[in-house]
Amino acid sequence: MSLTFLTGPFATGSGQFDFGQLREHVRYWEPWPRRMRAVIAGEMVLDCRRGLLLYETATFPVHYFPLEDFSQELLVLPDSQEVRDERRWGLKVADTLIDDCVTRHPG
């Protein structure tokens, strides 16, 4: 079940809460204590048990993980000075560069 689609409680046009109407846009954070690993080209790039799952109105759930749980030696900032942003990183594994695949949530 999704909280944000179809008949989920935060979906547009869903049921009623006993505390009044929800705002048009709702965010709901939930701890994600399950172990999550990410492997690229045989290299472990993420190993985490401290993630968060974000549900937002009319979007799919998104996982967030502490930056420290990524392999720090594989994180790279964008090359271009025009797009250099301290909130976004790529991952470089062997000869493969994956741009903008790690984003720090602004909150």
C-alpha positions as CSV (number, residue, x, y, z in Angstrom):
1,M,0.0,0.0,0.0
2,S,1.2,3.5,-0.8
3,L,0.3,6.4,1.6
4,T,0.3,8.9,-1.3
5,F,-1.6,7.2,-4.2
6,L,-5.0,5.8,-4.9
7,T,-6.8,5.2,-1.6
8,G,-3.8,5.9,0.7
9,P,-4.4,8.4,3.5
10,F,-2.3,11.2,1.9
11,A,-3.6,10.7,-1.6
12,T,-5.6,13.4,-3.3
13,G,-9.3,12.9,-2.7
14,S,-8.8,10.2,-0.1
15,G,-10.8,9.5,3.1
16,Q,-11.3,11.8,6.1
17,F,-9.2,12.3,9.2
18,D,-10.7,13.0,12.6
19,F,-8.6,16.2,13.0
20,G,-9.9,18.0,9.9
21,Q,-8.7,18.5,6.4
22,L,-5.1,17.9,5.4
23,R,-3.2,20.5,3.7
24,E,-2.9,20.2,-0.1
25,H,0.7,19.0,0.1
26,V,1.8,16.7,3.0
27,R,5.1,15.1,3.9
28,Y,5.5,12.2,6.2
29,W,8.9,10.9,7.3
30,E,9.4,7.4,8.6
31,P,12.5,5.7,10.0
32,W,13.9,3.0,7.7
33,P,15.9,0.8,10.1
34,R,16.2,-2.1,7.6
35,R,19.6,-2.6,6.1
36,M,20.0,-1.1,2.7
37,R,23.0,-1.8,0.5
38,A,23.8,-0.5,-2.9
39,V,26.4,-2.1,-5.1
40,I,27.7,-0.7,-8.4
41,A,30.1,-2.7,-10.6
42,G,30.8,-5.0,-7.7
43,E,31.7,-2.1,-5.4
44,M,29.7,-1.4,-2.2
45,V,28.7,2.3,-2.4
46,L,26.1,2.3,0.4
47,D,25.6,0.3,3.6
48,C,23.0,1.7,5.9
49,R,20.6,0.9,8.7
50,R,19.7,4.5,9.5
51,G,17.7,5.6,6.5
52,L,14.5,7.6,6.3
53,L,11.6,7.1,4.0
54,L,9.8,10.2,2.8
55,Y,6.2,10.1,1.6
56,E,4.9,13.2,-0.2
57,T,1.5,13.9,-1.7
58,A,1.2,12.5,-5.3
59,T,4.8,11.2,-5.5
60,F,6.4,7.8,-4.9
61,P,8.2,7.2,-1.6
62,V,11.9,8.2,-1.6
63,H,14.7,6.8,0.6
64,Y,17.2,9.1,2.3
65,F,20.4,7.9,3.9
66,P,23.1,9.7,5.9
67,L,25.9,10.9,3.7
68,E,28.4,9.2,6.0
69,D,26.9,5.8,5.0
70,F,28.1,6.2,1.4
71,S,31.7,5.2,0.5
72,Q,33.3,8.6,0.8
73,E,36.1,7.8,-1.6
74,L,33.6,7.2,-4.3
75,L,31.6,10.4,-3.9
76,V,32.5,13.2,-6.4
77,L,31.3,16.7,-7.0
78,P,30.2,17.7,-10.5
79,D,33.1,18.9,-12.7
80,S,31.4,21.9,-14.1
81,Q,31.7,25.1,-12.0
82,E,28.3,26.1,-13.3
83,V,26.6,23.1,-11.8
84,R,28.8,22.7,-8.7
85,D,26.4,22.3,-5.9
86,E,27.4,21.1,-2.4
87,R,24.1,19.2,-2.1
88,R,24.6,16.9,-5.1
89,W,27.2,14.3,-5.8
90,G,28.0,11.7,-8.3
91,L,29.6,8.3,-7.7
92,K,32.8,7.1,-9.5
93,V,33.2,3.4,-9.5
94,A,36.1,2.0,-11.7
95,D,35.7,3.9,-15.0
96,T,32.0,4.6,-14.5
97,L,30.8,8.0,-13.4
98,I,27.2,8.3,-12.3
99,D,26.3,12.0,-12.1
100,D,23.8,13.5,-9.6
101,C,22.8,10.2,-8.0
102,V,23.3,11.4,-4.4
103,T,21.4,14.4,-3.1
104,R,21.3,15.9,0.4
105,H,17.8,16.9,1.4
106,P,17.6,20.6,2.1
107,G,15.9,20.1,5.5
